[in-house]
Amino acid sequence: MGYQLMVARTLHRHTLDLMKAKEVHAALRARLSDACKSAGFSRFARTASMWCREESDAFQIFRLHLDTKFGYIKPIGGRIFLRAWRSRFLHPQPDGAPPLILRDLLSYPRLHRMIEIEAPIAKKILAGDWAFLQSLNEEMRTVFDRTRRNLESAAAGIRPPNAMIDEMPYVDSEDVARWADFLADAIPDISAAIPNHPG
């Protein structure tokens, strides 16, 4: 049995009260629409949350996607990721160099703001019911123990901005709205940084 399938089956009874992926994407798109238009980006309709801007010889592209390893697991919620790249082709995945992540795209103050937004969300997750760990095998307990330690650091706001900041955790619509507002404000920075991608 594949590892992801094993995780999914083991945690199936803990995935109640889900915030569906389409609801997350819809909330992100609604908030980002005007900011993207102002920066000259159009939404690529065949992908849930992807925007592109045409240059003379390439496309500037950025895409939001959700955690595909665990999805949304109560009580640890889900994670939003952003990837950005340049390409001669309008594809939903980069066809050359690895894509840029938030650490590559944002200024130090914005990365610090991410840590500030993340802290109360991490506290919310830590306050949830972690009793399900007792039903997991040792390998999976190790994975989620590591997750919990990372959350404890995030809740304390002690992650340095130059650390691997690459995800936006959420539990509910309020968290998604916070990240959507953050991203809408950051679109000019993201737009200015995408041309740095080698394509």
N, C-alpha and C positions, 0 to 999 in steps of 0.2 A: 504494500500500500504506500503511495506517495506521501511525503511528509505533510504537505498542505492538506491532502484529503484526510489524513489521520487527525490533524488538528481540527479540521472542520467537523468531522464526525464526533470527536470527543467533546467539543464545545457546543454542539448543536443545542443542547438543553439550556445553555447559558446565553443564547442570542435572542432574547425576548425584547420587546419594545424597541424594535430597530428603527433607526432613522434611515429610510431607504436611500440608496445611492442617487436615484433620480431626484429626490427632494433636495439633497445636498447640492447637486449640480444646478438645479433650478434656482436655488437661493444664490449661489455664486454668480450665475449668469445674470440674474436680475440686477444685482448690485454692481457688477463690473461693466455692464453694457455701455453706459454713457462714458465712463472713463476710457474704455477701449476705443470707442468711436472718436473721442477727442484726440487720441493718440494716433489715429489713422488705421486702427485695426478693425478687421471684419471677422465675424465668427464663421468658422468652418463647420457648416451645419451637419456634416456626416459624423462628427465626433462630439461627444457630450459637452466638453468645455475646452474648446481650442480656438485660438484667434490667430490671424495672419495679417501681415502687411507686406505689400509687394514693393521690392526695390527694382532697379533697372535690370539686374541679372540674377536675382534670388528673392526668396521669401524670408521674412522674419516671422518666426512662429513661437508661440508659447501655449502650453497646454496644462490644464489642471487635471489631476487624476487622484483616485482614492486608493488607499492601501489595498493591494490585491493578495497579500500573503495571509492576513487574518480577517480582513474586512472589518465589519463592526461587531465587536464582542462586548457584551455587557459584563462587567462594568468599565472596561478600558476604552470603549468607544472606537473611533476610527481616526484616520490620519489623511490629511490633504497634502499633496505634493505638487510642486510646480516645476516644469521643465521648459527650457527655452533654447532655440537654435536657429541657425540660418541654413537654408537649403535651396538648391535650384529647383527642387520639386516640392509640391504641396502634399506632403505625406504626414500622417499622424505620428510618425516616429522619425528621429533623425537618421539620415542615411550616410553620415560621415563621422565626424568627431563626436565624442560623448556630449550630451546636452549640458547646458549651464544649469546650475541649481541656485537656490536662493542665496547661498553664501557668495556665489559669483556675481549675482545681480544687484544686491542691495548694499547700501552704504552702512557704515558702522552704526550710526544712530538708528537706522531702520532694523538692523539685526538686533540691536539692544531692545527696541520696541517689541520685537517678536518674543523675546524672553519675558518681557513684562506681561504680554498677553497670555503667554503659555502658563505662567505661574498659577493663576487662580483656576485654570482648567485642570492643571496637574493636581491641585489640591482637591478638586471635585472628584477626579478619578480615584485618588487615593482614599477618599472617604467612602467609596463604594464597597460592595460586598466581595471580598477576595477569598471567601471560603471555597470557591470552586477550585482553587489551587490544590486542595487536599485530594481531589479526585483525579488529578493528572499523574502521569508517570514521571519518573525522575527527569528525563530529558526535557519534557515540556515544562515542568516546574522550574527548571533552570532558565529557560527562555523567559518565562513570565517574572521570575525573581529579578532578572536583569532589567526587564521593563519597569518593574516597581522601583528599583534603585535609581534608574534614570528619571523616573517621575519625581522621586524625592528630591533629587538635585534640582530639577526644573521648578518644583514648588518652592524651593528655597531661593530661586533666582540666582544661582551661583554658576550657571553655565556661562563660560566666557563667550563673547560674540564671535570669536574666531574658531570656535569648536564646530563640529559638523552639524550645523543647523540646516535641516533639510525637510522638516515636516511641520504640519500645523494640526495638532490634535484637536479633536472635538468629541463631545458627548451628546450635545443637543443642538437645537436650532439657534440658541443664543450664542453658542461658541462659533458656529458656522458664520453667523452674522458678524461677529467680531473679526474673524479672519477675512471675510468678504470686504468689510470696511477698510481693513489694513491693506489688502491687495489693491483696492480701488485707488487709495492714496499713493501706492507704490508704483502704479502703472507707468508714470513718466520715467522713473528710475529704471524699471525693467526694460522699457522701450529703448532707453539710451544705451543700455548695456548689451542688448542682443547683438548689435553689430560686431562686438568683440569675439563672437563665436566664429571659429575658422571655417565652418560650413563643410 
